[in-house]
Amino acid sequence: YCPEGYTFYIRRGICYKAFKSAKSFTSAASTCYQDGGTLAMPRDPDTNAFLTALQKSVHNKASFWFGLHDQRVEGFFEWVDGSPLGTYNSWRKGEPGKGDCAVYSAFKVWRGQWSAWPCGRKNLFICQVNPGTSYKPVTYNNKMYKPDHSTVC
């Protein structure tokens, strides 16, 4: 199952959600983490197309952060899980530019293509979580417990 508000993408077995609130890259990543996930990582054309459609369904004229950056080493883009970009990318012509964080552009002509923007800009964003897992704190007998990440219900 997917957490509330998330959509299951059967081809990858991952749940995604496009958020309608604008945040910096770091704040967006923190929101995803609070849901037990990360910013979305479109590592292939199918996932990229799915996320582009999700973006369009939530807001047709807004830019969205996803989980790619070069904040640790300039010019070396990596996913938020620390893995390298790899062979697939969807950079629009002239990108990546001077920015350090990847975004789906708001412009229709560039839909599905990536740009690199300053990470402090506020944009909408897309998170991903694995289905059937929740790392949110649980309250029981008026005490808050944080799951140990090894328990799968």
Secondary structure, 3 states (H helix, E strand, C coil): CCCCCCEEECCCCEEEEEEEEEECHHHHHHHHHHCCCEECCCCCHHHHHHHHHHHHHHCCCCCEEEEEECCCCCCCCEECCCCECCCCCCECCCCCCCCCEEEECCCHHHCCCEEEECCCCCEEEEEEECCCCCCCCEEECCEEECCCCCCCC
